Structures are given as C-alpha cells and as structure tokens.
Amino acid sequence: MRLSPQTPALPAVPDLRALLLDLDGTLADSNDAHARAWVQALADQDITREESEVRPLIGMGGDQLVPALTGESDRSELGKALVQGWQDHFGPMIPEIAPLGGARELLEWARTQGLKVVLASSGEDDIVDALLEQIGVGDLVPLRVRSDEVQRTKPAPDVLQAALAKAGVSAAQALFVGDTTYDARAARAAGVACVVLRAGGSPGLNTEPHVLSDPAELLAELKKATS
C-alpha cells in the first residue's frame, strides 16, 4: 500500500505493509488510570508523589519509570514492590476503561487493507491482554510484542524493533501510532514513521511533526492518503 498524504498530518510511507500500535492512550483511554495506580503503589511504600508528577512519565515502561521516580532500578527490592503494586492497583481499574474513539474501526480497516497489525506496547503481558479484551479489540490484534522479548521499554527502540520482526517488514514499511514523546523517540531511534495522538492527554506533543486527535481522525486521514 502506498501512503501518500496530501497534508502534513501523516508521514509518507511509499510501501506500507504494517501498522504498529501502542495501547495506552492510543487505543485505550487508560493513561490517567496508570498514573493513579503508580501513585497508590508509591504510597504503599511510604513514598508521596502527586499524580501531576507521575502523569508526564506515563508511556515509559517500569524499567524507565521506577528510576525516574525513585532513582532506583526496577530490579531492586523497592522497584519490584512498586511494579507489583502498580499491577495490583491497576488491575481493578480495567473494567472502567473505555476505548478511544475509532479504535476498533481503525484496526478493522487495517485488516481489510491487508496490513500486518502488531501491538508495540511496553506493558506487562497480563495487563495488556486484559485491556485489549476490555476495549473490545483483542480479536483484531493477534501479533503482540511480549515483555520478555525486549530488554528495554520505550523510549528505547527495542519494542518497535521486535514489532517489526513479528510483522516481517523493514522499518521503511511500517507506520507506528503512539501518544507520547516516548513513543516518538522510540520510533525515531528505530527509523519508523510515526503519528502521535492527542487523545492520551500526554504533554510535549507540539514539537512532533505528525499529530492527530484520536484513532478516528487517523483513520480518516489514512483513507484519504490511500485512496
């Protein structure tokens, strides 16, 4: 498929064969819940952080977020307790999380166009699987990068490199959709064209070249660019 946009909304991808997707803030309206879960996990360890301090870090994996918040590795005793606490607090929030507008329609369109769809998320496997089912798209994302397949989470490029391998395509044949500057940095490091969505509510997107509101607007732009 040739992605030839007529506006700056999308990057040009002459031979598009795969759509790589983040989950939180991209398909699921879950970033605020993640921030609350981390704040609660920190409080369990007698560490006080405001949600406003944690929220800008959502989009990193635990291996990046724990050091950013505490100065300690996620493999330290404190780090392990925080990651487990985040999972324990976030799990009960999943039933309240909704899909972002157009999420399922975007994935359905990609399938009808013959694109490989790969989930390129930094999340823990059980959380990711439960969240995909909650927002009603689990059946449309058969290819998923698993946490044990990468050494580093975003903004490192490992997740995207693993997603490319699963799709069986080169970096030049993929489009990655995320919602944070960490996603955009990972895409640049992997050499993959990227669109970021404002729907996740993440800061710092004004400097990114290709920014859209949500999956619905992305789908509309993709249809125009491939017609």
N, C-alpha and C positions, 0 to 999 in steps of 0.2 A: 504494500500500500504506500502511496506517495502522500506525505503530509506536506501540503504547500499552502500555508496560511497567507491570507491577503492582508492581515493586520499583525501588529506586534504581540497579539495575545498568545500566540503559540510559536514555538521554535519550528524551524523547517527540519523534517526528517525524510529524506528522499526515499528511503526503503524501510518503512516502519513495519516491524514484524512482531513487536512485543510491547505490552503495556505493563509497566511495573508500578505497583501502588503501595503507598504507606497505608496504614489503617487508622490510627487515632488522629482525629482532626481532618482526615482526608475522606474516609468513608463513614466513620462513626463520630458522633458528637460526644467525645469522651475525654477531651483534654482536661476540662475542669475537674472531672471525677478523679483522674490520675493525680492531679495536684492535691486534692483533698486527701487522697489515700496516702500520699507521701508525707503530708503534714501530720496526719494521725500516726503514721509509722515512726516519724521522728519524735513525736510527743511520747510514744511508748518507751522511748529510750532517753526520756528526760531532755530532749533537745527541742527548743522552741524556735519554730520558723513560721513566718506569716505565709499565707497562701500566695500573696503577691511576690514573695521571694522565690517560691518554688515554681510558680506558673511559667515564667520565661524559660525554664530549663526542661519543660516537658517536650519530648521529642528526642531527647537523649535516652539511651538505654541505661540500666542501672550501673553498668561499669563506668559510665561517664558521669552520671548524675550524683551518685553517692560521693565521689571525691569532690565534686563541685560544691556540695552542701556541707560536707564534714571534713574534707581533707584526708579522708581515709579510703583505702581500697574497698571495693565491694566484696573482696575476698577476706577481709578482716572479720573478726567476730562481730564488730558493730555493723559492718557492711552487710554481712549475711543476715543479721537480725533485721536490718532496715528493708532489705529486699523481700524477706519473708513477710514482714509486717505490711509492706505495700500490697503484696498479693492478698494477704488476709483481709485487708480493708477494702481493696478494690473489688474483689470477687462479689460481695453482696450488692455492690452498686450496679453491676452489669445489667440486671433486669430493667433498670430505669434509663438505660442509654438508648438513644434513637439513632437511626441512620441519618446522614446528611442528605439534603435534597438532591435527588437524581443519582444516588449511589448505585442502586440496583440497575437502573436504566443504562448507566454508563457501562457497567460490566456486561449487560446483555448485548449492547451494541458491539462491544469489543469482540464478543464471541461470534456474533453474526458476521463480523468482518474477517474472521479467521485469525485474529491476533492471539498470540500467547498472552495469558494474563497470569502474572506472578505477584504474590503478596511479598513485599520487601519491607517487613516491619522489624523493629528492634525488640518487640515484646516477647514475653515468655509464652511458650507454646500453648499451655492450657488456657491462659488468659486470651490469647489471640483466637483460638478455636471457639471459645465460648462467646467472644464478642462478635465474631463473624456470624455465628448462628443467631445471636440476639438481634442483629440488624438485618437478618434475612438474606444474606448473600453467600453463605457457606458453600452452596452448591455451584456457585459461579467462580470460585477461586480454588481450583484443585491443586495448583502449584504454590507452595508456601515455603519461604526460607525459614528453617528451624534454628532456634537459638544455639544449638550445639554445632551448627555448620559455620559459624563465624567466630573470629577471635575478638573483634571489636565492633561495637554498635556505632550508629551514626553519632557524630558527623564523619567518622571513618568510612571509607568506601566499601568495606567488606560485605555488607548486606546486599548492596547493589551488584557487586561482582558475583556473589552467589546466585542472585536472581537471574542475572544474565546467563550463567551456566545452566540453570534449570530451564530457562527458555530456549537455550541452544542458539542464541543470537549474539552478535557483536554489540559493543556499546553504541555504535552508529546506527543500529537497527532498532533501538528502543526509545521509549518515552517514559520518564518517571514522573509520577504525580505525588507530591507531598504537601506539607502545610507549614513547615518551619524552615528557618535558616539552616538548621542542622541537616534537613533533607537536601536543601540546595547545595550545601557544601559537600555532602556525600556524593551528590550527582556530579558536581564539577570534578571531584577527585577521581571518579570512575569514568569520566568522559561521556556521560549520558545526558541527553537533552532533558530539561526539567521544567515542569509547571508547578507553581505552589498556589494553594488555595487559601483564601482569607477565612473561610468558614471555621477553621480550627481556632481562630482568635489569637494566633501567635504573633508576637511583636517582630519588628525589624524587616518586614517584607517589602517595604517601599523601595529598597535598593535592588530588588530582584527584577530581572528583565521580563519575566513571563508570569503574571499574577492574575488569577481569576477568582471569582467569588466562591463557587462550590462545584460539586460534580455535575450539576445540571447545566451550568454555564460552560463548563469544559466540554460536555457532550455536544452542546450546540455549536461550539467553535470547531470541534473535531469534524462534525458533519459538514460544516461549511468548507473546511480546509481539504476535505477528501472527496467532495462532490465533483 
